[in-house]
Amino acid sequence: MTAFQPLRRVGFAALLLVVGLSACTRHVVRVSPDQAIDLSGRWNDVDSRMVADALIEQSFTAAGGENWVTRYTRGSGGERPTVIVGTVRNRSMEHVPVSTFVRDLERAYINSGAVRVVSSRGERDEIRDEREDQQEYASADSRARLRMETGADYMLQGEIQSIEDREGGRSVIYYQVDMTLTSLESNERVWVGQHRIKKFIDRPRFGL
C-alpha cells in the first residue's frame, strides 16, 4: 500500500458524499398556474377547472329547444336568473378539495355573464353579521341596507365519484361528476349534467 492510497480513499468518499448531497438537493421551479402537471394521476387543480368549465358550458346547452336561461329571461322581462351553488359531495375514494371545485363552478357561471351568483349559506351569515354591525357603527349614508338581499332562483348541486382499477404498476382512475340545477320555487330540475375523466397511470416498478 502506497502512502497515497488512504488519501485516495478519503477523496473518493468525499466525492460520494458531495454527489449524494447534490442528489438530495430540492429544486423549485415556478410554473404557470394554468399549466397541466400530473404527478400522481389523482384529481388536481386542472381537473377542477376543466370539469367546472365543461359543466357550466354544458348547462347552457339545450337538448332540444330553448335552455333554462332563455326561458327564465323571456319570462322575467330580460332579467338574468340568479344561481346559488349548494352542496357538492365527494363520494370518491380520495381527498378532493370540494371548496376549490365550488369556487371554479361559481367563477365559470359569473364569467359566462348569463347568470348572477349569490353567496352560500355560511358566507351569508358572515355578511349578515357585518351588515348588522354597520347599522350601529357605520354612518347613515355608508351603511348597507337591511332586507335587500337577492334571492336565488336556482340551486346547483352535485357529487364526485371515482373508480380505480390497479394491476402492478399500472392503474386507471375514472372520475364521474354529476350535477343538477333545480328551481327553488317549483323543485323542477331544469338541467342534469355529467362530465367524466379517465386517467391511465403507468408507474415504474423500480425507482429512487
VMD Tcl script that draws the C-alpha trace (Angstrom):
set ca {
  {0.00 0.00 0.00}
  {1.37 3.35 -1.02}
  {1.18 6.49 1.10}
  {-1.34 7.97 -1.31}
  {-3.93 5.15 -1.15}
  {-5.56 6.30 2.15}
  {-5.78 9.82 0.72}
  {-7.40 8.44 -2.44}
  {-9.97 6.57 -0.36}
  {-10.76 9.72 1.64}
  {-11.08 11.73 -1.56}
  {-13.40 9.14 -3.14}
  {-15.57 9.05 0.00}
  {-15.79 12.84 -0.01}
  {-16.80 12.76 -3.68}
  {-19.55 10.25 -2.96}
  {-20.78 12.48 -0.12}
  {-20.92 15.52 -2.40}
  {-22.80 13.56 -5.09}
  {-25.23 12.22 -2.51}
  {-25.92 15.65 -1.09}
  {-26.42 17.04 -4.59}
  {-28.95 14.31 -5.35}
  {-30.90 15.24 -2.22}
  {-30.99 18.95 -3.03}
  {-34.54 20.24 -3.58}
  {-35.16 22.19 -6.78}
  {-38.18 24.50 -7.04}
  {-39.29 25.95 -10.36}
  {-42.21 28.36 -10.73}
  {-44.66 27.39 -13.46}
  {-47.86 28.89 -14.83}
  {-50.94 28.08 -12.68}
  {-52.68 27.09 -15.92}
  {-50.04 24.53 -16.85}
  {-51.26 20.92 -16.64}
  {-48.92 18.87 -14.43}
  {-49.90 15.35 -13.36}
  {-47.61 13.68 -10.82}
  {-49.79 11.12 -9.07}
  {-52.68 10.95 -11.52}
  {-55.10 11.98 -8.79}
  {-57.69 14.76 -9.01}
  {-55.88 18.10 -9.21}
  {-56.39 21.81 -9.89}
  {-56.51 21.34 -13.66}
  {-59.25 18.72 -13.33}
  {-61.23 21.06 -11.09}
  {-61.11 23.95 -13.58}
  {-61.69 21.83 -16.68}
  {-64.65 19.96 -15.23}
  {-66.25 23.14 -13.87}
  {-65.87 24.95 -17.21}
  {-67.22 21.96 -19.15}
  {-70.24 21.51 -16.88}
  {-71.23 25.18 -16.84}
  {-70.92 25.39 -20.62}
  {-72.96 22.19 -20.84}
  {-75.65 23.69 -18.59}
  {-76.34 26.38 -21.19}
  {-76.84 23.86 -23.99}
  {-80.43 22.76 -24.56}
  {-81.07 19.19 -25.64}
  {-83.96 20.48 -27.73}
  {-85.46 23.92 -27.98}
  {-84.51 26.75 -25.61}
  {-82.49 26.26 -22.42}
  {-83.49 27.23 -18.89}
  {-81.67 30.59 -19.03}
  {-83.53 31.64 -22.17}
  {-86.86 30.55 -20.72}
  {-86.26 32.45 -17.49}
  {-85.03 35.60 -19.23}
  {-88.00 35.61 -21.61}
  {-90.46 35.18 -18.73}
  {-88.88 37.82 -16.47}
  {-88.65 40.73 -18.85}
  {-84.98 40.26 -19.66}
  {-83.71 39.71 -16.09}
  {-80.91 37.19 -15.66}
  {-81.57 34.19 -13.38}
  {-79.76 34.02 -10.03}
  {-77.93 30.83 -9.06}
  {-76.54 29.58 -5.77}
  {-74.03 26.72 -5.70}
  {-75.16 24.31 -3.00}
  {-73.60 21.10 -1.72}
  {-71.14 19.15 -3.85}
  {-70.46 15.78 -2.20}
  {-67.18 13.94 -2.59}
  {-68.04 10.25 -2.88}
  {-64.72 9.35 -4.49}
  {-62.01 7.21 -2.95}
  {-59.62 10.13 -2.44}
  {-59.47 13.58 -0.94}
  {-60.97 16.15 -3.31}
  {-60.88 19.83 -2.24}
  {-64.58 20.42 -2.88}
  {-64.44 24.09 -1.86}
  {-61.99 24.76 -4.72}
  {-64.30 22.99 -7.16}
  {-67.27 25.06 -5.91}
  {-65.28 28.25 -6.48}
  {-64.44 27.09 -10.01}
  {-68.15 26.49 -10.68}
  {-69.03 29.96 -9.38}
  {-66.26 31.54 -11.44}
  {-67.44 29.79 -14.61}
  {-71.02 30.93 -14.06}
  {-70.02 34.54 -13.32}
  {-67.62 34.72 -16.27}
  {-70.37 33.50 -18.57}
  {-72.31 36.72 -17.95}
  {-75.57 34.78 -18.40}
  {-76.48 34.42 -14.73}
  {-75.96 36.07 -11.37}
  {-74.41 34.16 -8.46}
  {-75.17 34.69 -4.75}
  {-73.15 33.63 -1.71}
  {-73.55 30.32 0.06}
  {-75.37 29.94 3.37}
  {-72.21 30.04 5.50}
  {-70.89 33.11 3.69}
  {-74.22 34.89 4.04}
  {-74.12 34.51 7.82}
  {-70.80 36.38 7.98}
  {-72.06 39.06 5.61}
  {-75.24 39.50 7.66}
  {-73.20 39.90 10.85}
  {-71.23 42.68 9.17}
  {-74.41 44.34 7.90}
  {-75.94 44.26 11.38}
  {-72.75 45.75 12.79}
  {-72.93 48.57 10.28}
  {-76.41 49.53 11.46}
  {-74.92 50.53 14.81}
  {-71.47 51.80 13.97}
  {-71.41 52.98 10.32}
  {-72.63 56.38 9.15}
  {-76.16 56.53 7.75}
  {-75.01 57.28 4.20}
  {-72.48 54.39 4.09}
  {-74.22 51.52 5.86}
  {-75.67 48.64 3.83}
  {-79.44 48.45 3.95}
  {-81.25 45.52 5.57}
  {-83.54 43.11 3.72}
  {-82.13 43.95 0.31}
  {-80.57 40.57 -0.49}
  {-81.04 38.94 -3.88}
  {-82.78 35.60 -3.60}
  {-81.61 32.70 -5.73}
  {-83.86 31.28 -8.43}
  {-81.91 28.05 -8.91}
  {-79.58 25.84 -6.87}
  {-76.71 23.84 -8.35}
  {-75.84 20.60 -6.53}
  {-73.77 17.55 -7.34}
  {-71.35 14.80 -6.41}
  {-67.96 13.45 -7.43}
  {-67.38 9.70 -7.74}
  {-64.34 7.67 -8.75}
  {-63.35 4.10 -9.59}
  {-59.78 2.83 -9.63}
  {-58.55 -0.31 -11.38}
  {-54.97 -1.27 -10.48}
  {-52.65 -4.04 -11.63}
  {-48.97 -4.00 -10.76}
  {-47.50 -0.60 -11.56}
  {-50.38 0.41 -13.82}
  {-53.75 1.84 -12.88}
  {-56.78 3.51 -14.41}
  {-58.73 6.13 -12.45}
  {-62.22 7.04 -13.63}
  {-63.98 10.15 -12.31}
  {-67.64 10.96 -12.82}
  {-69.09 14.32 -11.80}
  {-72.89 14.62 -11.79}
  {-74.61 17.99 -11.35}
  {-78.25 19.07 -11.16}
  {-79.82 22.52 -11.35}
  {-83.14 22.87 -9.54}
  {-85.73 25.65 -9.41}
  {-86.07 26.80 -5.79}
  {-89.68 27.80 -6.37}
  {-91.03 24.67 -8.05}
  {-88.37 22.00 -7.26}
  {-88.23 21.34 -11.00}
  {-84.90 20.07 -12.24}
  {-84.16 22.28 -15.20}
  {-80.81 20.71 -16.07}
  {-78.93 17.48 -15.29}
  {-75.32 17.23 -16.42}
  {-72.39 14.86 -16.26}
  {-68.68 15.05 -17.02}
  {-66.21 12.15 -16.97}
  {-62.43 11.87 -16.79}
  {-60.38 8.71 -17.31}
  {-56.66 8.62 -16.49}
  {-54.10 5.91 -17.22}
  {-51.09 5.89 -14.87}
  {-48.02 3.77 -15.63}
  {-45.68 3.71 -12.63}
  {-42.12 2.38 -12.98}
  {-41.51 -0.78 -10.96}
  {-38.12 0.43 -9.84}
  {-37.17 3.97 -8.96}
  {-35.42 6.19 -6.48}
}
mol new
graphics top color blue
foreach p $ca { graphics top sphere $p radius 0.5 }
foreach p [lrange $ca 0 end-1] q [lrange $ca 1 end] { graphics top cylinder $p $q radius 0.2 }
display resetview
